Amino acid sequence: MKLHNYFVYITSNPSKTVLYTGVNTDLESRLQQHKENRGKPETFAGKYYGYKLLYYERHSNVEHAIEREKEIKLMGREAKENLIKTMNPKMDFLYIAN
């Protein structure tokens, strides 16, 4: 049985005033897309420059990943920050696209 990778992730803008939650199979490429879209108002991450990774989870089942993304999107900011701090206590940027 082949394992699949589905990543649920939270990104932020450079000043950490906006949190963006998404799901994708190729996290590095997706972060690069977010960076390339910065300043473009037609996407949320682009409009608010949300391309710096703060948090991610790996899932092997797409349905679980989508459900988890929905759960996180329903959280308030404080709950999202607490979730981020479970793996990233200082809320450092984990990855910044080139």
Secondary structure as the mmCIF struct_conf table of DSSP 4:
data_model
#
loop_
_struct_conf.conf_type_id
_struct_conf.id
_struct_conf.beg_label_comp_id
_struct_conf.beg_label_asym_id
_struct_conf.beg_label_seq_id
_struct_conf.end_label_comp_id
_struct_conf.end_label_asym_id
_struct_conf.end_label_seq_id
STRN STRN1 TYR A 6 SER A 12
TURN_TY1_P TURN_TY1_P1 PRO A 14 SER A 15
BEND BEND1 LYS A 16 LYS A 16
STRN STRN2 LEU A 19 ASN A 24
BEND BEND2 THR A 25 THR A 25
HELX_RH_AL_P HELX_RH_AL_P1 LEU A 27 GLU A 36
TURN_TY1_P TURN_TY1_P2 ASN A 37 GLY A 39
TURN_TY1_P TURN_TY1_P3 PRO A 41 GLU A 42
BEND BEND3 THR A 43 THR A 43
HELX_RH_AL_P HELX_RH_AL_P2 PHE A 44 LYS A 47
TURN_TY1_P TURN_TY1_P4 TYR A 48 TYR A 49
STRN STRN3 LYS A 52 HIS A 59
BEND BEND4 SER A 60 SER A 60
HELX_RH_AL_P HELX_RH_AL_P3 VAL A 62 LEU A 74
BEND BEND5 MET A 75 MET A 75
HELX_RH_AL_P HELX_RH_AL_P4 ARG A 77 MET A 87
TURN_TY1_P TURN_TY1_P5 PRO A 89 LYS A 90
BEND BEND6 LEU A 94 LEU A 94
STRN STRN4 TYR A 95 ILE A 96
#
